[in-house]
Amino acid sequence: MTTTARPTAFTALLVTALALTLVFLGLPIVALFLDTSPSAVISSLGDQSSVDALLLSLKTSALALALIVVVGTPAAWLIATREFRLKPAVVTIIELPLVLPPAAAGIALLAALGPKGILGARLEDAGITLFLTTTAVVIAMTFVASPFYLRQAQASFESLDPRLLEASRTLGAPEWRTFARVAIPLARNGLLAGGALAWGRALGEFGATLMFAGSIQGVTQTAPLALYARFSTDFPAAIALAVVLLAVSAAVLGAAKLAGGTGFPRDVADRS
């Protein structure tokens, strides 16, 4: 005879908390789709300025993500596998953009790389201009999004079985080979998740981009900036563009989850 456990008051509390979370996070998303129509979404894609802004967002966020992954992966490996005196300070500096208000991030970039900034003035003297350029968009995205990848990558490397890494070293593999052939494949799921988070943050970046790169159509006006520009003049068009952004973000996030949820590569599983 089997007995069915009765729901406890704590279980009811958990269910209530989850329901409130879903309503709070899901209602605005549902409202976007209820306040627009497929024809309005298609019409927004027919607007050249919207298309330019969306393409610019995709291009610049992809470039920012590439920079973050190429530089951030070995940096995260160093933090995860080494103990050094200033490590807490280094980690704090890396995490600061997470809590820095976007507008403050833009001002910080101007102070460092603007025409009168610490490095910006020297770059201007050398004929290199970053302010109000597409490159400035990439820099702003990289600045605000990199901590999302670095934190996840560091945690992924720290969670690896040290016996597998030690086995690779015992077999005579140099550290760079262990890093490339063992650590990265084993940490793949976490790295993909961090990349998806960083990409989503870069795609949605607004404040730092506006302060540092401006909003020049076809040059620095990303999709969030175009959406804001339409907010005061054409609210239905702004909603339609927001739906497009939501769909693109959901597609990339879903692809990253599918790619990262298939387990370890066969060759890595065989070696372990």
Summary of the structure (lengths in Angstrom):
residues: 272
radius of gyration: 22.5
end to end distance: 44.2
largest distance: 84.5
contacts: 821
relative contact order: 0.14
helix: 77%
strand: 0%
